[in-house]
Amino acid sequence: GNSVTQMEGPVTLSEEAFLTINCTYTATGYPSLFWYVQYPGEGLQLLLKATKADDKGSNKGFEATYRKETTSFHLEKGSVQVSDSAVYFCALSYGNNRLAFGKGNQVVVIP
Amino acid sequence: EAQVTQNPRYLITVTGKKLTVTCSQNMNHEYMSWYRQDPGLGLRQIYYSMNVEVTDKGDVPEGYKVSRKEKRNFPLILESPSPNQTSLYFCASSLSFSDTFYPYNEQFFGPGTRLTVL
């Protein structure tokens, strides 16, 4: 089947720290991979995407590389800000425009 | 402004009282979908629609109905709500595969509807 696994638990870190959120996937075929972000009280927004192996998606200082050999798409940012506090979802696309989401990680950045 | 709108944003109701959550998009998207978000479970798809009059079940369709009579609207109907349907609901839309050369489909999400069933 198609599924996404994100690391357990919230992530709390200080401003300017390095952020990593792990994401691994199981899929049939060759899915596209996404990171969505949900700010408090809002819907999800696409943060970045990658459509094939070794592609690197990037946006707003965040990066993730599509690693087929390790079936991973880890999200990284070198220096987080308080405004990056949000819930982050990893997702993959499969047949009929469908998305499979991970459970999400709450990120809290402390000034 | 391109957007997906949902109404109501907040709703408290009682078990068994039929309700409808509306969803509308102004981007001429063929594809629309409903998700529910629950703590520790992420987003799970309820129903989706590839185009007008074409709908299909997602991962958790039990207790829900949908219809797609117009391209822009995709209402979610709870005929007899129960407390286990208390959740945060999101509508989303995107272009279908046939309308883009890109092998991905960015889904645009509405702001969410927080439903409480007592």
Interface residues (C-beta under 8 A of the other chain):
Chain A: S32 F34 G41 E42 G43 L44 Q45 L46 K49 T51 K52 F89 S93 N96 N97 R98 L99 F101 G102 K103 G104
Chain B: V4 Y31 S33 G40 L41 G42 L43 R44 Q45 Y48 M50 D56 G58 F90 A92 S94 S96 F97 Y102 P103 Y104 N105 E106 Q107 F109 G110 P111 G112
